Amino acid sequence: MVRTIGILGAGRVGSAIARTALKAGYAVHISGSGPAAGIQLIVDIVTPGAVAMAAAEVAASADLVILAVPLHKYRTVEPATLAGKIVIDTMNYWQPIDGDQHEFTADARSSSEVVGDFFVGARLVKTLNHIGYHDLETDARPAGDPGRHGLALAGDAESAAVVAEVINRFGFDPVYAGPLEAGADFEPGSPIFGGRHTAAELVTELGLAEAA
């Protein structure tokens, strides 16, 4: 059972996720790019209730880790600290924003598969990447609410099941798209990315209805 969520990245995305997780009842540990003292004041103001830590401490203390750093900085995270952990990858490669990054443009796979090669031993699940950080808090709804939106996730089935419960507690209906490579279906450039979809709409967009 996930009780403590660790967030690597204290920017807008990481902070929005931290507030959402706190509201859902999770303990939250969060790190920036340096020592905990460097973000303590920001955390106290922006995400009250979260605990600022160094990245290695966040990874070690959390039941589940969320990668919310800018994509070009993912290699600043020590891979050994995430080995054996379930890790949510919220990052996207978006060429108009990120520029021409050869490791992604030269690889036909999803960005999460490329990132996964670096984090050997981590159990990556791609989600929280196709919704705007500002919508994460405003769109959250209790289970059964007719206005509830869905969030797609991709990864191995066992890890995805754990993440699905977190997504549910965050206030969204989780929709399992398949293994990690299925994350390409909700990356930038897809019909899903940036939209606000119900779970049923995601099932249709992902072609899961036909598969069933």
N, C-alpha and C positions, 0 to 999 in steps of 0.2 A: 504493500500500500504506500502511495506517495503522501508523505506528510510535509516534507521540506523540498521546496523548489529552488534551485540555484540558477541565477541568471548571469550570464557573461555578457556584459554590455549594459551601460547605464545611460544610454542615449534615449531618444524619444520612444523607440520601439521597446527597448528593455524596460524603461520606466512604466510605459502603459501596461506591459505584461505583468510587471511587478504589482501594480495597483489592482489589476484584475485578479491576480493570484491571491493577494491579501484579502480581497473582498470575498473570494471563494473559500476562505478559511485556511489557506496554506501558510506555513512559515516560509519566509522569503529571504534568501541570502543573495546579495548582488555585488558585482565587481565592475570596476572601470578598467582603464588600461594601465593603472599603476597601483600604488599602495592604497589601502582602504581609507586612510586619513584624507586622501586627496578628493574623495567623493562624499565623505561623511556628511558635510553640511547640505550638499545637494540632495542626498538620499533622505535626510531628515525633513527637508522641505517638500520634495517632489514625491517621494514614496514613503511617507511616515509609516513606521511599523516594520519596514524592511531593515535588514542588518547588512551594513557594508563590510566586505571582506576582500582580501586579495583573491585573485582568480583561482589559485590552487586550493585555497581554503573553501571557496564556494563549491568547487567540484568535489572535494573530499567530503563535505558535510551534507550534500544534497542527495535526495533519493532520485531525483530527475534533474537534468541540466538543460537549460535553454540557451542556445547560441544566438545572441542578438547583437553581434558585433558587425561593423561594416564588412562586406565580403572581402575587400582587399586586405583586411586585417586578420582573417581567420587563422593564418599561420603563426600569429603571435600567441595563440593558445597552445600550451604544451600538450601534445597528443596523449602522453602517458597519463595525464590527470583524468582523462575521460574514458580510458580503457575500462570496459565492463559496464559502463553507465548507459542508461537510456538517455539519448540526447535529442532534443527537438531542434531541428535546423530551420530557423526562420528566414535565412538569408536567400537572396535572389541575385542572379547575374542579369543585370539589365543594362544593355550596352549604352543606351543614351545617357545613363547616369554613371555607370562604372567605367565607361570607355572600353577600349579594345584590350581585354585581358586574354592573352594567348592561351592560357591553360583552359579557359572555358570556350573560346571561339574555335579552338582546334580540336575540341572534344565534342562528339555528337551526343554524349550522355547528358543527363540532367545535372545541374550544378551540384546537387546534393551527392550524387555519385562521385563526382570529382572531389568534393570536400571529404567524402567518406574514405577515399584512398589515403588521405592525410591522417585521419583519426582512426588509426588501426585499433580494432578491438571495441570501438564505441558502437552502440546500437542506435544508429541514426533513424529518426522519423521526421519526415518533412511535413510541416504544417505551420499555421499562423503566418504564412508567407503571402497568401493571396488576399488578405484583408488589410485595410489601412489601419495603422496603429490608433488613429483617432476613432475609428469605428469599433475597435475591440471593446472599448468600455461602453459606448453609447448603444451598441447593438445587442449586448448581452441580455438574455431573457431566461426565465425559469423554464424547466422542462415542461413540455405540453403547451406552451404559449404559441398561439397560431402565428405570431409574428417572428418566431425564432428562426434565426439563420443557421446555415450549416457551414462546417469547415472541413475541407478535404484533408486527408492525411495519407502518407505513403511510407512504408517501411516493412520490416518483417512482422508477421501477424501477431506474435507474442508481445513485442515491444509496442506495436500500434494499439493493442488492446489496453495497455496501461495508459498510453497517451490519450486514448479515446475517453477514458473516464475523467482525465484532467480537463479535456476540452468540454465535456458535458458540464463539469462543475464551473467552468469559466462562463457558461451561459450559451453554449452553441451545440448543435447536433453534429456529432462526428460522423464523417462519411469516409469509410475505408476504401481507398482507390486501388490498393494492391501494393506490391513490393516497391522498394525505393525508386526504381526507375519510373514508376507511374507518376512520380512527382513532376515530371516534365509536362504533364497535362494541366497543371495549374501554376505554372511559372509565367513570368512576363511574356506577353504575346499570345497567351491562350485566352479563350472566351471567358474563362473563370476568373482570371487574375484581375483584381481591382473591383470585381462586382460584388453584389450582395445577394446571395442565393439562399433559397431554402434547401433543406437536405434533399428533397425530391428533385429540385432543379439540378443540384449537383450530380445526383445519380444519373439523370438524363444526359447532362453535359459530359460526364465521364464515360458514358456508354455502359454503365453497370446494369441498367435495366435489360439491355439486349443480352448481356452476359448471363444474367440470371435466367 
